[in-house]
Amino acid sequence: MAVLASRSWTGFVVKNSYVASQEFARRKRAGRRRRSGWSASLQSQWRDPLPPEGPEWQDAKPVA
């Protein structure tokens, strides 16, 4: 087992293994999405039903 480990170790060392693992996982997911042709976008059509109140909003005009 030690022989196999010494042959397969690349010598690559990172300062923060947690951050490196998160980056690796993010890139892996991005590659899967790219290969599958999947994409996503988020758009919001939500509007606040209540008008703003207070003196600072006295001269405000509604957005159409």
C-alpha positions in Angstrom: 0.0 0.0 0.0 2.9 2.4 0.8 4.4 1.7 -2.6 1.2 2.5 -4.4 0.7 5.7 -2.4 4.2 6.9 -3.1 3.7 6.2 -6.9 0.4 8.0 -7.1 1.2 11.1 -5.0 1.8 14.1 -7.2 3.4 16.3 -4.6 0.8 18.9 -5.1 0.3 20.8 -1.7 -2.3 23.5 -1.0 -2.4 26.0 1.9 -6.1 25.4 2.7 -7.4 21.9 1.8 -11.0 22.9 2.6 -11.0 25.8 0.1 -9.2 23.6 -2.5 -11.8 20.9 -2.1 -14.7 23.4 -2.5 -13.1 24.8 -5.6 -12.6 21.3 -7.0 -16.2 20.4 -6.4 -17.4 23.7 -8.0 -15.3 23.1 -11.1 -16.6 19.5 -11.3 -20.2 20.6 -11.1 -19.6 23.3 -13.8 -18.0 20.7 -16.1 -21.0 18.3 -15.7 -23.4 21.2 -16.4 -21.4 22.2 -19.5 -21.3 18.7 -20.9 -25.0 18.1 -20.3 -26.0 21.4 -21.9 -27.8 22.5 -18.7 -27.9 26.2 -17.7 -30.0 28.3 -15.3 -30.8 32.0 -14.8 -32.8 33.7 -12.1 -35.0 36.7 -12.8 -37.4 38.3 -10.4 -40.7 40.0 -11.2 -41.6 40.7 -7.6 -42.8 44.2 -6.7 -43.4 45.4 -3.1 -47.2 45.8 -2.8 -46.9 48.5 -0.1 -45.7 52.0 -1.0 -42.6 53.4 0.9 -43.4 55.6 3.8 -41.6 58.5 5.6 -40.5 62.0 4.8 -37.6 60.8 2.7 -40.0 59.2 0.3 -42.4 62.3 0.1 -41.1 63.4 -3.4 -40.5 59.9 -4.8 -42.2 58.9 -8.0 -43.4 55.4 -8.7 -41.5 53.3 -11.3 -43.7 52.2 -14.1 
